[in-house]
Amino acid sequence: SRRLLFSGCTCAKCGTFCNHPELDQFTRKTDVLRARVDDLIVEQLQIDTAAAWKDAATTEKSRLMEQARRSYAFYLCTSCDEPYFGGTIECADEEEGERPG
């Protein structure tokens, strides 16, 4: 399985996800996949930060989501094409030989 990266769906300058009607035909599949990954992020945050997530205000939840997007690794199953949580990016990089162990 290969790690899912959504960096190609963001502005290279500011990092905002591209959302423009002219790009819909190109990003629709990625948007659906990204929404599934966001659901998995929420599930993982409820496990990893149970009390903080439960009691967090909307702005704090947004901050936790952004932090999780930068620290969690997700993969696409080669059998069913569904995303799954695969640990942290730091561990994934070590596993894939991109960082010294």
FENBELJO-V669812 format. One record per backbone hydrogen bond with DSSP energy under -0.5 kcal/mol. CO is the residue of the C=O (numbers start at 1). NH is the residue of the N-H. Records with the same first field share a line. If there is no record, write none. Layout:
# FENBELJO-V669812
CO->NH  NH
This chain:
# FENBELJO-V669812
2->76
6->9
7->10
9->18
11->15
16->11
20->23  24
21->24
23->26  27
24->28
27->31
28->32
29->33
30->34
31->35
32->36
33->37
34->38
35->39
36->40
37->41
38->42
39->43
40->44
41->45
42->46
43->47
44->48
45->49
47->50
49->53
50->54
51->55
52->56
53->56
57->61
58->62
59->63
60->64
61->65
62->66
63->67
64->68
65->69
66->70
67->71
68->71  72
71->89
73->86
74->4
75->77  84
77->81
82->77
84->75
87->73
88->92
89->93
90->94
91->95
92->96
93->98  99
94->97
